[in-house]
Amino acid sequence: MGQPAAHDAPRTEMGMNKPLHETDFLRWTSGQASALRAAGAVGINTPAPIDWENVAEEIDSLGRSQRSELRSRIGVILEHLVKLIALPATAPRAGWLDTIDEQRAAIDRLLEDSPSLRREIPALLMAELPRAGRMVARSAARHGETLHTSIAALAFSAEQVVGDWYPPEP
């Protein structure tokens, strides 16, 4: 059994139909962009000319913006998790924890709108962790702090980043 078409309406738990754009925006934008490109390829006529490829690209970019937002929020969480583990400072810890909570809440909302983004999390973690490590290392150097641990040795699971996990207190 294949994936439902971009216009299919999945069933909710209550048995009511909801359109895909309400249940998984990313999947909907991807499907709509593909459909627009296909329509343009066969030369569907309309009363006014439609720039099919650019309309499809704009629809596609809506979904990509959600992926970009997820990537950014994961990057912020990773930076703060690395700070909590690697930096000796104690005063800013509460603020770092608050920032992690805020970013996780925003990710929860994003995943509610586009559940298919969840499959992107592992790859985004791999891409963002080195950046977060570099940022923390530069920050430590600017503040004259010595790192408690090797940042390069740190790794986090998707659940640790978007779930309720926090590093142990130093």
Protein Blocks (a to p, Z undefined) as FASTA:
>chain_A
ZZddfkbccddfkopacdfklmommlmmmmmmmmmmmmmmnopacfbdcdfklmmmmmmm
mmmmmmmmmmmmmmmmmmmmmmmmmpmbfklmmmmmmmmmmmmmmmmmmmmmmmmlmmmm
mmmmmmmmmmmmmmmmmmmmmnopacfbdfklpccdfklmmmmbdcddZZ
